Amino acid sequence: MITAIIGIVLVAVALHDSFEALVLPRRVTRQWRVSRLYYRGAWRLWRGAAGLIRSPRYRETALGVFGPLSLLGLFLCWAAILILGFALVHRGLDTLEAGGRAEFTRFLYMSGETFFTLGYGDITPKTRVGQLLSVVEAGTGFGFMAVVIGYLPVLYQAFSSRERLINLLDARAGSPPTCSELLRRSGAPDDWAELHRFLAEWEAWSGELLESHLSFPVLSYYRSQHGNQSWLAALAVVLDTSSVLLATAGPREQRRAQLAFAMARHTCVDLCLVFWLPPKEPPRERLTADEATKLLSGPSPNGETRDEQLKHLQGVRALYEPFLQALSVHFVLHLPRFFPDAAKPDNWQSTAWTERAPGITELAARRGDEHFD
C-alpha cells in the first residue's frame, strides 16, 4: 500500500508541475518544483560544458541549442515520472498477479504502453481496480500529449513576436544595440517624434516580454538569430535610453520615457524573481564619467546643472543595473555598454563572405545618411 501511495504522489507532482508550466498563465515563484530543479541542474551543466569551448561562435551555438533541447528533455522527464508513478500504483495494488509475484519491470512496461496508448495487449491487468487504473492512465497520457503538441505553436509564436522588434533594432541602434547609437540615429534632441514612436513600441514590447517569459520561462533560454543580439540587450537599451531621457529631457519627453522605463524595469525585476536571481553589482562600469558627460552635453530644458543631471542619471540606473547584471550572468548574455566598444558594421551591412556587403558605402553616400557610415 505504501508503494501505491508513493506512486500517487509522483503522478500528482508531475501533473501539477506540468499544469503550472504549460497551462497556468501566471508566474510561479515556488522554488521546489520539478521543472525548476530540472532547469537549474541542466542549465548549470550545459553552461559549464559550453564554457569549455574556446571558439565564441561555436560556444554561442552550443548555448543556443539548450532552449529547444531542454524543452524536449522536460517533456520526457514528466512522462518518465508519470509512467513510474502509475507503475508503482499498479505494483502497490498488485493488479497483475496475486501475491505480488510479478517483477516490477512488468508493471513498468505495462504502464509505459498504457501511457502512450500502444495497446499491445501482451500484459493486461487482472483486477477491476487495475483495469480502471489503466483507463485513467491512458486518458492521462493522451491528454498530456495533446497539451504538449498544442504548447509548441504557442511557444514559438511568442518567440517570433519577441524577435521581430529585436531584428528591427539592428539599423536603429547598431549591433550590438547601444543607447548612444539609438539617440544619434533617431536624431534626438532635434527630432523627438522618432524617439517617441520607438519608446511607445518598446514599452509594448517590454509588456509582451514580461507576459510571455513569465508564462513560458523556457523562452528566456531561447537565443536570437545573431550572437550580438538578444532580448536582454534590447531590454538594456530601452532602460538605458529611458534613464538618459529622464535625466536630460523636458517634461513631455520625460513622461514618455517614464512609461517605457517603468514597464522595462518591471520586466527585468520580475524575471529575476522567477529565476531566483539576486541582484549583482556589475564587474565593470557600463558608462564612464567621460561618456556620461558626453551624453549630458546638451542644454538642460529643466535648468539643472550638469552635476544634478549626472546624479539623477546615476540614481535611475541604480534601480535596474544590478538586475540586468544578474540576468546577464545567469543566461550568459552580453550586456552592452552605453557606447559601442568598437566601430563595427550593423548586421544588415555584413555578409557571410565579407565584413561589409558590396555597395553599402555607395548606398549610404547616395542617401546622404550618416547613420549608415
N, C-alpha and C positions, 0 to 999 in steps of 0.2 A: 504493500500500500504506500510505503514511503517513496518507492520508485515512481509510482504513478503521480504522487504529489509533486515530486521534483520535475517530472515531465510537464505537468500542467503549468508550473511556474515558468519553465523555459518557453513554452508556447505563448503564454501571456506576455512575457517580457519581449519576445520577438515581434508579436503583433502590435503591442503598444508602441514600441520604438519605430517600427515601420510606419505606423499611423501618424506619429508625430513628424516623421521625416518626409513622408510622401503626400499626406492628405491635409494635415493641420496647417493652415496658412498663417502661422504666427511663430514668433521666436520661442525657443525652449532653452532656458538657461541652466537647467539641471545638469550637474556635472557628471553624474554616474548614469550614463546611457550607453547602449551597445554601439551605436553609430559614433558617438563622441570618442569612446575609448578606441574604437577601430581606427578612426581618422587620426587620433593623436599618435597612436603607435605606428601606423602605416606611414604617415607623413614624416615622422621623425626618422624612420629607417630610410625612406626614399630620399629625403633631403640629404641625409648623411652620405648615402651612396652616390648621389648626383654630385656632391661636393668633391668627390674624388676624381671627377672628370676634369681634365685640365683645360680643354677647349671650351671657351664661353659659349660657342654656338651649339655644340653637342650637349653641354650641360643644360642650356635653356631648353633644348629639345626634350631631354630626359625629364626635366621638371614639368614640361607641358603635357607629357603623356599621363602624368599621375591622375589628373582630374577625371578623364573618361574611364581610365582603367580602374581607379579606386571605386567608382560607382558600380561597375560590374562586380568587383570583389565584395562590395557591401551587399548587393543582392544575393550573391552566393552565400555570404555569411548568415543572412537572415534565413535563407532556405535551409541551410545546414542545421541551424538551431531549431527550426520548426520540425524538420524531419527527425532530429534526435529527440526532441520533446515528445512527439507523438509515439515514437518507438518506445520510449520509457513508459508512457502511459499504457501502451499495449502490453509491455512486459509486466508492469505492476498489476494489471488486471488479468494477466495470463489468458490472452484472447486466442492463442494458437493451440496450446495443449494443456491439459490439466496437470497440475503438479509442478509446473514451472520447468519442464524438461527441455523446452526449446532453447536453442542458443540465441544470444542477443542479436547476432548478425542476421538471423532470420527475421526478427522483429524490425531491425533497421532496414533490411531490404524491402519488406512489405510496406513499411512507412514511406520509403522513397518512391516506390512505384505507385503508391496511392496518391501521394502528394502531387506528383507530376501527371496523374490520371493516365498511366500507361495501361493498366488493366490486363496484365498478363494472365492472371488467374492461377499461377502456379503455387502461390501461397495465399491463403484466404483465412480470415478469422473464423473461429469455430463457435463463438458465443454471440448472443444477441447484442451485448454491450460492445463487443469488438466490431461487429458489422455496423452498428450505429456510429462508432468512433471513426471507422474508415470513411463513411459518408461525410462526416464532419471534416475530416482531413482533406478529402478530395475537393470539397467545396472551398475550403480554406486555400488550398493550392491553386485552384482555378481563379479565385478572386485575387490572390496575391499576384499571379502572373498578369492578370488583366490590369491591375493598378500599376505595375511596373511598366508594361507596354504603353499605357496612357501617360505615364510620367515623363518619358523621354522626350516626346514632342514639345511638351510644355517647358521643359528644362532648356532645350536648345532654342526655343523661341525667345526665352528670356535672355539667353546668351547672345543671340543675334541682335536683339534690341539694345543690349549694353554696348556691343561692339560698333554699332552704326555710328554713334556720335564720337566714339574714340577714333575711328578712322577719319572722320571729318576734322578732328583736332590737328591732324598732321600738318595741313597747309596753314592753319591758323596760329599754331603755337610751336611748330618745329617738331623734330624727332630726336630725342625725347622732348615732350612739350615742357615749356618753361613759362613762368609768369611774365618775365621781361619781354620775351618774343611775342606773347599774346598781346601785351599792351602796345608794343611797337607796331605790329601788323594790323591791329584794329584801329590805329590812328588816334588813340587816346593821347592827350585830352582834347584834341581838336574835333574829334568826331565821336561823341558818346553813343550815338544811335546803334552802331555796330556792336559795341560792348554791352549795351543794354539787351540786345537780342541774344547775345551769347550767354549772358548771365541768366536770362529767363529760360533758355533751353537747358542750361546745365543745372539750374535749380530743379527742373522737372526730371532731368536725368538722375540727379542725386536721390530724388524721392523714389524713382523706379529701382535704382540700385539698392536702396535700403529695403524696399519691399521684396524684391526678388532674392537678395542674398540672405535675408532673414528667413524667408520661406524655404529657400533651397541653398543652404550654406555650402554645398559642394561646388556651387558656381564660383566661389572665391578661389578655388584651385584651378579653374579654367583660365588659361593664359591667352593673351591676344595673339593675333597672327604674326606681328612683328615683335622682336625681342626688345626693342626700345619703346614699346608702348605697353600700357597696362591700365586696368581700371584704377589702381592705386595712384599711378602717376597723374591720370586725369582728375581724380578727386583732389590730389595735392594742388594742381594748377588752379582749380576752382577756389580752393581755400586761400591759396597764396594771393591770387588776383583780388579776391574779395577783401582780404586783410589790407592790402595796399590801398584799395579804394576807400575803405573805412577810415584810413589814417590820412588820406590826402584829398579826397574828392569833396564836392559840395553836398548839401543836404539831399538833393534829388538823386544823385549817383550813389550816395551812401545808403539810401533806402533800398535801392535795387541790390546793392552789394550785401546789405544786411540780410535780405531774404535768402540769397544764394548761400551766404556763409552759414546761416542757421541750419539750412537743410543739409549742407555738406558735412558740417560738424556733427550733426545728429547721426548721420550715416556712419561716420568714422568712429564715433564713440560706441554706438550700438554694436557694430561689428566686433570691436574689441571685447565687448561684454559677452557676446555669443560665443566667441572662441576663447574666453577666459584669458585675455592677454592684458597684463598690467601695463600701464604707460611706461615708456622708456625714454630716457634722455638721448638725443641724437649724438653719435660719436663725433660728428663734425658739424660745424655751423653751415646751414644751407644758405645763409645770407650774411656776408661780411659787413663790417661797418662802412667800408667804401662803397659797396654795392647798394647798401641801404641809402646812403647819401645820394647816389645816382638816381635811385628810384624816386626819392623825395626832392628832386632838384627843382621841380616846377613851383610856381607861386601857390601859396595856400589860399583857397577860397574862403576858409573859415578864420583866417587871420592868425593861425597857430604858428609858432616858431618851429624851426627845423628840429630842435630837441624835443619839443612837445609831440610832433608828428612821429618821431622815432620811438619815443616812449609809448605812444599809442599803438604803433605797429608791433612793438615787442609784446605788449600786453595781449593783443589779439592773437598773435602767433602762439603764445603760451597756452592758449585754450585748445589747440589741436596738434601741435608739433609732437608731443610725446605719444599720442595715439597713432599718428601716421608712422612714427618710427617703430612702434610695436607691431603694426601690420606689416611693415616692410621687412622686419627681421623674421617674422613667422612665415610669411609666404615667399620669402627670398625674391622680392620685387624691388627694382631700383626706384629710389625716391629722388626725383630730380631736384636740382637746386633752383633758386630764383633766376639765375643767369646760366646760359649753357656753359658746360665745361670746356667745349671746343667748338669751333665753327664746322658744322657738318651739314651736308645736303639733307633735305627732307626725304622721307621715304618715296614720295612720288617723283622726286628728281633723280632717283637712283634706279639702276637695273641690276640684274644678277651678274652682268659681264663687265660693267664699267661703274666707276664711282658716281658718275653723273651721266644721265642719259643724253645722247647727242641732241642738240637743238634746244636744250633748256635755256642756255645763256642767251641764245638768239631770241627765243620766245620772250624772255624777260625784258630784253632790250627793246623789242618791238612794242611791248605793252607799256614800257616805261615804268615798270613796277619794281621798286627797290626791295620789296618784301621777298622776292624770289632770287635776289642776288646772293 
